[in-house]
Amino acid sequence: MRKVFLALACLAILVSCSETGSKNNKNSEKQQNAEMAVEEAVFDSLDAEAYINRARYYLANEQVGNAIRDINSALSIDGKNVDALLVLADIYYALGDQDNILLTLNKATEIAPLDSRPVVKLAELSFLQGNTNMANAYLDKALELNAINPQAYYMRGVIGMSKNDTVLALKQFMKARSQDDTFIDPVLQIANIYSAQRNPMARDFYNLAIEMEPDNYASYYDLAMYLQDNGDPEKALEIYDTLDVRMPGNYQILFNKGYVNLVYLLDYDKAIDCFDKALEVNPRSVDAMLNMGVAYEQKGNYKQAKSIYLRILKENPNYQLAIDALHRIGE
């Protein structure tokens, strides 16, 4: 029976929606504060830092053109400002311009040879380009410059994950976490490693991430996924219900609610309702259709189940799971 149920889709939809929701809640106040700071600086002292701060804000909110404008203003005031150059490198990351990332970071290292931050970013660029040996060499240099360097240890963890060395990765993420208890990225990585290992510590780290960023709905989602797969589907469903209120019309949340009701709680009516709502959002979802058919099948409503399986085969004639389902109910 378990083989009938399909694997859950990727997290990308939820991440996108959660980021959008969080931004919408905070944009107005943050933008007002950032713009007020810059306007005051322009009239008072031509302060480069104010432009840098607003450029960071614009970049975080995907307003790349505005970020470029402000960082150019900062650099026109102080062409050797390393903070401005680091933000400029991040802008080039957003644009996918690797040549200018390298030029900008090399300039930053020339201006501030004892500053480890551009060296860590050079490691990130090397990793992005597939050169992990060079990335590790840069990280070694960064840690020689500054042993208290959570970003460098985090990057080492990422490299470890890319090589499927979870022991190394976990050690590096823990080190990053110990050096900066406000840095959420290693917390999420640790939670995901523990989740894959079915380690109960995953729950603690997901809860920590939620405590650190209560508006990051992806952490709630990941916690719910861990709970449903590790013996607490009722609590998982509570989290999905909360997310459904906060992010109405999200296909993945609706699908997961249906999945939990179908697989773990055996509440077929609620499962059908959730899959039906998921199909309103994504009418062509084969996953939702198939699982709704299974729910009808489990209720003994073979006529309705058959109509759903035939609906799948109309658009996907060779879809084996639907063919198997029809054979299973004697069609």
WOMO-V179046 format. One record per residue. SS is DSSP state (h for helix, s for strand, l for the rest). PHI is phi in radians with two decimals (NA if undefined). NEAR is the number of other C-alpha atoms within 12 Angstrom. Layout:
BEGIN
ss = (SS/SS)
phi = (PHI/PHI)
near = (NEAR/NEAR)
END
This chain:
BEGIN
ss = (l/h/h/h/l/l/l/l/l/l/l/h/h/h/h/h/h/h/h/h/h/h/h/h/h/h/h/h/h/h/h/h/h/h/h/h/h/h/h/h/h/h/h/h/l/l/l/h/h/h/h/h/h/h/h/h/h/h/h/h/l/l/l/h/h/h/h/h/h/h/h/h/h/h/h/h/h/l/l/l/l/h/h/h/h/h/h/h/h/h/h/h/h/h/h/l/l/h/h/h/h/h/h/h/h/h/h/h/h/h/h/l/l/l/l/l/h/h/h/h/h/h/h/h/h/h/h/h/l/l/l/h/h/h/h/h/h/h/h/h/h/h/h/h/h/l/l/l/l/h/h/h/h/h/h/h/h/h/h/h/h/h/l/l/l/h/h/h/h/h/h/h/h/h/h/h/h/h/h/l/l/l/l/h/h/h/h/h/h/h/h/h/h/h/h/h/l/l/l/l/h/h/h/h/h/h/h/h/h/h/h/h/l/l/l/l/h/h/h/h/h/h/h/h/h/h/h/h/h/l/l/l/h/h/h/h/h/h/h/h/h/h/h/h/h/h/l/l/l/l/h/h/h/h/h/h/h/h/h/h/h/h/h/h/l/l/l/h/h/h/h/h/h/h/h/h/h/h/h/h/h/l/l/l/l/h/h/h/h/h/h/h/h/h/h/h/h/h/h/l/l/h/h/h/h/h/h/h/h/h/h/h/h/h/h/l/l/l/l/h/h/h/h/h/h/h/h/h/l/l/l)
phi = (NA/-1.05/-1.16/-1.24/-1.33/-1.56/-1.17/-1.27/-1.32/-1.23/-1.46/-0.99/-1.06/-1.14/-1.03/-1.05/-1.19/-1.17/-1.13/-1.11/-1.08/-1.12/-1.10/-1.07/-1.26/-2.00/-1.01/-1.04/-1.16/-1.11/-1.15/-1.07/-1.12/-1.14/-1.21/-1.10/-1.09/-1.21/-1.05/-1.10/-1.16/-1.05/-1.43/-1.62/-2.63/0.92/-1.39/-1.10/-1.07/-1.13/-1.13/-1.08/-1.09/-1.26/-1.08/-1.06/-1.05/-1.06/-1.13/-1.09/-1.85/1.08/-1.78/-1.14/-1.04/-1.14/-1.10/-1.08/-1.01/-1.26/-1.23/-1.14/-1.13/-1.08/-1.26/-1.22/-1.42/-2.50/-1.22/-1.92/-1.38/-1.16/-1.03/-1.13/-1.16/-1.15/-1.16/-1.05/-1.08/-1.12/-1.11/-1.14/-1.02/-1.07/-1.55/1.26/-1.70/-1.21/-1.10/-1.33/-1.03/-1.08/-1.05/-1.17/-1.22/-1.11/-1.11/-1.10/-1.21/-1.20/-1.26/-2.30/-1.14/-1.72/-1.56/-1.38/-1.10/-1.12/-1.20/-1.09/-1.19/-1.16/-1.11/-1.06/-1.12/-1.08/-1.13/-1.03/-1.51/1.52/-1.81/-1.26/-1.11/-1.15/-1.03/-1.14/-1.11/-1.10/-1.16/-1.02/-1.11/-1.06/-1.31/-1.18/-1.26/-2.67/-1.25/-1.55/-2.58/-1.04/-1.13/-1.18/-1.16/-1.08/-1.12/-1.08/-1.12/-1.08/-1.11/-1.03/-1.09/-1.14/-1.79/1.06/-1.73/-1.25/-1.14/-1.09/-1.04/-1.06/-1.07/-1.21/-1.12/-1.12/-1.11/-1.06/-1.10/-1.18/-1.53/-2.61/-1.40/-1.78/-1.52/-1.41/-1.00/-1.14/-1.08/-1.16/-1.14/-1.08/-1.04/-1.19/-1.12/-1.10/-1.09/-1.10/-1.55/0.99/-1.51/-1.00/-1.10/-0.98/-1.04/-1.12/-1.30/-1.12/-1.12/-1.11/-1.08/-1.13/-1.11/-1.27/-2.38/-1.08/-1.64/-1.54/-1.18/-1.07/-1.18/-1.07/-1.06/-1.09/-1.09/-1.08/-1.07/-1.10/-1.13/-1.16/-1.55/-2.30/1.55/-2.35/-1.15/-1.09/-1.16/-1.04/-1.14/-1.02/-1.17/-1.07/-1.08/-1.11/-1.13/-1.12/-1.26/-1.33/-2.28/-1.07/1.41/-1.52/-0.99/-1.11/-1.18/-1.09/-1.08/-1.12/-1.06/-1.11/-1.10/-1.10/-1.13/-1.30/-1.49/-1.75/-1.74/0.99/-1.72/-1.25/-1.13/-1.16/-1.06/-1.05/-1.06/-1.18/-1.14/-1.10/-1.19/-1.09/-1.26/-1.13/-1.39/-2.33/-1.08/-1.76/-1.23/-1.17/-1.02/-1.15/-1.10/-1.08/-1.21/-1.18/-1.06/-1.09/-1.08/-1.10/-1.07/-1.16/-1.33/1.57/-1.59/-1.23/-1.10/-1.20/-1.07/-1.05/-1.10/-1.26/-1.12/-1.18/-1.09/-1.11/-1.23/-1.10/-1.71/-2.32/-1.00/-1.87/-1.29/-1.13/-1.12/-1.25/-1.08/-1.08/-1.11/-1.10/-1.10/-1.14/-1.65/1.46/-1.89)
near = (16/12/12/25/29/26/21/26/20/18/22/18/21/33/24/19/28/30/26/23/23/24/23/16/16/18/22/15/14/22/26/16/18/26/25/18/26/29/20/18/23/20/12/12/15/22/26/33/32/32/40/41/32/38/41/35/35/31/29/25/26/22/21/25/21/25/33/31/24/38/41/27/30/35/28/20/22/20/20/22/31/33/33/38/43/40/40/43/39/36/37/28/26/23/20/16/18/25/18/23/33/30/22/34/41/27/27/32/30/19/20/21/20/18/28/33/35/40/43/38/41/42/39/39/36/27/28/24/18/16/18/26/20/24/31/31/23/31/38/24/27/33/27/19/22/22/20/20/31/33/37/41/40/41/44/42/39/37/33/27/25/18/16/14/17/25/21/24/29/32/26/32/39/33/28/33/31/21/22/21/19/18/25/32/33/38/40/39/34/40/35/34/35/27/27/22/19/20/19/24/24/30/37/23/32/38/31/28/34/27/20/21/23/18/26/34/39/37/39/41/45/39/41/36/41/35/33/32/29/24/19/21/28/24/27/33/37/25/34/40/28/20/34/29/15/23/30/21/25/35/36/39/48/41/46/48/48/45/46/42/35/39/33/26/23/22/24/30/26/27/36/39/28/37/43/33/29/33/28/19/20/20/17/22/28/33/35/42/43/45/46/49/42/47/41/33/30/27/21/16/20/25/20/24/32/31/25/35/40/30/25/31/24/16/16/19/14/14/20/18/28/36/25/22/34/28/16/19/23/13/16)
END
